[in-house]
């Protein structure tokens, strides 16, 4: 199949490139505004009690349970007529906005908790009618524009925070691209050894990003896709396009050095490196797509976006890139400084005396100590991960200069504690009924309850706001949620609110995680078995992936949870990581680690199948892939690590985590653990029970036999 594809692309390369150019123009025109179709961050599970309680209340009250807008007003002494007039003006402005169901202030509620301790500040809350998260974001943006320039009013609340995150993500995306592309070109020039070849990865990456945006624009019409998918697909699309460009171009140069530029070189390239790209992209797509199992919008939309970008990057690498190579021919090496040109010629010809060959031989002379030391280092780096603490993303992910962050900080520091983050107890009885009064009395006697507010009527339901003694997401408040839920009444009682949502989030993630682990591990083992015919190599790859990821998570905890490097990276630690990040980074990191593993194992197996004994096959494979894997990892780290420049902490974690995953895998794992363990296992590396050997002989995907062992 790949040979026929290569022959077609060699004959029709210009037509394929013309079609790609037209497709890119169409994709860019329709996909560039994709952010307007995407949804804010949402990590709720619709099947949980907190969401169902919200839905019951909203259906009965015809408004949302939480205020979408909190307007903090620096009014001066709230007891003065001037302060009241200013607050009333803000109330009137909010009440006139579309989809606002209710606006409350200190003067309408007479709640002293709505006045700051100094008496010079108060806040107004606006509740929206039941709306989708995307519609809320749009309404909040319009309200922000109405209050722009009013310096005595700061806007916060969940809807405003989500709108500001959306805007910030779009700005960060543009900045990350401006940061990444020049570095990628310079590094590509260093690794590809010519200007023409160095332009191919950014070109392919740009195409992958445009096409992904276009497909996401289509997908967003049918399912809710998180705005964070933009950052992910930009970094992932660029990174995978770079990886695959390196794999394809380096092999094409190698084959061209042997047989000349033409059909034979392109056929052989797609039969070998193209086959590797197929295996790699299949593994990444399946592993990342496993996130679709989770009901949380953020995770399942990332699964959709990740699978799309992996498939598109591979498709471009197997069609557009070979077409470019066919059209360029020997001009792929054009515009190369003489020193780089000589280096490219040396690298294109088989050698056994290179630095990576010598390193592998050095490692395999003392495999046991090196394997033990490498594993110990990864385990030590992963130790902080055992102390991980989790939170739910809110306005704290925003930079300190954002109004939503400032409002949240002010409510926590200057007003009575925890009144804007209560436990929201939805009761299936009228507000003035004996049932509600009795329930309120029982709740008020529970430990860690600061106050139970007056029940709010909602048709046949009522809402009991319960202020905890301790802050939201603390262990004591989580226990309070469980105590309230343990109260059994003959009428409906459901608990929502920030802490209840977090308790439900943790439970939902724990319930769905085993299925995702089974998909990730099972698909990796199956795909690697079909590629190698071995049972041992896939299992070993899974174990090494876990070691690599534990080290990555340990470093993330050390930085973002424990608060190291805050000044350098420009963030303020919240003492925890977002609960969805470890799962998301696990899937992405596992897929990327397998990506480099597939590339190395394919060259080792190629040499082994050509007759090289185990140690020699490992040395040849590492020599032919060491520089390329290192280059790919560095380029990928720049592409996705550029998001460390984001002002949203959540995105910083994503960028740094993915970059660490590929760098750890390409260095400690591929350079040290793989050769040492393969030397220790010897011929057992290629073992499979007889029934599975028959399966491999029938269904395994093999590549054509190379002309000679040393050409590997």
Beta strands, then each sheet from edge to edge (+ up, - down):
strand 1: 69-73
strand 2: 100-104
strand 3: 122-128
strand 4: 153-156
strand 5: 390-391
strand 6: 423-427
strand 7: 449-452
strand 8: 456-458
strand 9: 461-468
strand 10: 493-496
strand 11: 577-578
sheet 1: 2+ 3- 1+ 4-
sheet 2: 5+ 11+
sheet 3: 7+ 9- 6+ 10-
sheet 4: 7+ 9- 8+
end
